[in-house]
Amino acid sequence: MFNWLSLITGFFYIVLGIVVIVYKFFIVHLEPNIAYPLGGLLIAYGIFRIVRVIIKLKSDKDEV
């Protein structure tokens, strides 16, 4: 269950990063020089979470 929740959270971070880049808004209005790195960081973290879950699911599958 935790793996699937982590996967959904990863997708949420990617969507949030895209929203920050497009609308330049994250709780307050952001300048472009802050919105782009923050959005990129959120997208990178979302990808990291998804890749980590995929690796864990594959290793759990191989152990069974």
C-alpha positions in Angstrom: 0.0 0.0 0.0 2.8 2.4 0.9 4.4 1.9 -2.5 1.3 2.9 -4.4 0.8 5.9 -2.2 4.4 6.9 -2.8 3.8 6.5 -6.6 0.7 8.7 -6.4 2.6 11.3 -4.4 5.4 11.3 -7.0 2.9 12.1 -9.7 1.4 14.9 -7.5 4.9 16.5 -7.2 5.4 16.4 -10.9 2.0 18.1 -11.5 2.7 20.6 -8.8 6.0 21.4 -10.4 4.4 22.0 -13.8 1.8 24.2 -12.2 4.5 26.3 -10.4 6.3 26.8 -13.7 3.3 27.6 -15.8 1.4 29.9 -13.3 4.4 31.1 -11.3 2.3 30.6 -8.1 3.1 28.6 -5.0 1.1 29.9 -2.1 2.2 33.4 -3.1 3.1 34.9 -6.5 6.6 34.0 -7.6 9.1 35.7 -9.8 10.2 33.7 -12.8 13.8 33.4 -11.4 12.3 31.6 -8.4 9.4 29.7 -10.1 11.5 27.9 -12.6 14.0 26.4 -10.2 11.3 25.5 -7.7 9.2 23.9 -10.3 12.2 22.0 -11.7 13.1 20.8 -8.2 9.5 19.6 -7.5 9.5 17.7 -10.9 12.9 16.2 -10.1 11.7 15.1 -6.7 8.6 13.5 -8.2 10.6 11.6 -10.7 13.0 10.5 -7.9 10.0 9.1 -5.9 8.5 7.3 -8.8 11.8 5.7 -9.8 12.5 4.7 -6.2 9.1 3.0 -6.0 9.5 1.2 -9.3 12.9 -0.2 -8.2 11.4 -1.3 -4.9 8.4 -3.0 -6.6 10.8 -4.8 -9.0 13.0 -6.0 -6.2 10.0 -7.2 -4.2 8.8 -9.1 -7.2 12.2 -10.7 -7.7 12.3 -11.9 -4.1 9.0 -13.7 -4.3 
